[in-house]
């Protein structure tokens, strides 16, 4: 991604967005997910948004729609995912995994009149069934400033793993 500003700001939708503003948004999202508040998490998306996790062999420039993905949710599937994860019938997450997210290296980049890109690194620690796993990677998000704050138009989590361990589950939100 090409940086557009060394100052950590972008001009979008008639306002200046700062890196600390975006960091606060991402930190609040991480906290929301770690507390399994999926209704709150869904409010961080604009209607029509997408949620994607490409496969571990994904390369820049590849379309996850054509090359495969772990998650490729349009708005309807994203809402269905939230409903399913909140249900007692989500056996893979009943009881919920314990997670702890770390977000760092937040960078603002490319923008259009109404949206801008955000790259960030993440580590998601997950404790489940006596196992402790760490998922590492980077975010490649498209955010939209609204009167109610920032919202996701695209939330993409790209794993830095060469592969996932046998039996690994992505039954939670990365």
Buried (B, 14 or more C-beta within 10 A) or exposed (E): EEEBBEEBBBEBBEEEBEBEBBBBBBBBBBEBBBEBEBEBBBEBBBEEBBBBBBBBEBEEEBEBEEEEBBBBBEBEBBBEBBEBBBEEEBEEBEEEBEBEBEBEEBBBBBBEEEBBBBBBBBBBBBEBEEEEBEBEBBBBBBBBBEEEBBBBBBBBBBBEEEEBEEEEBBBBBB
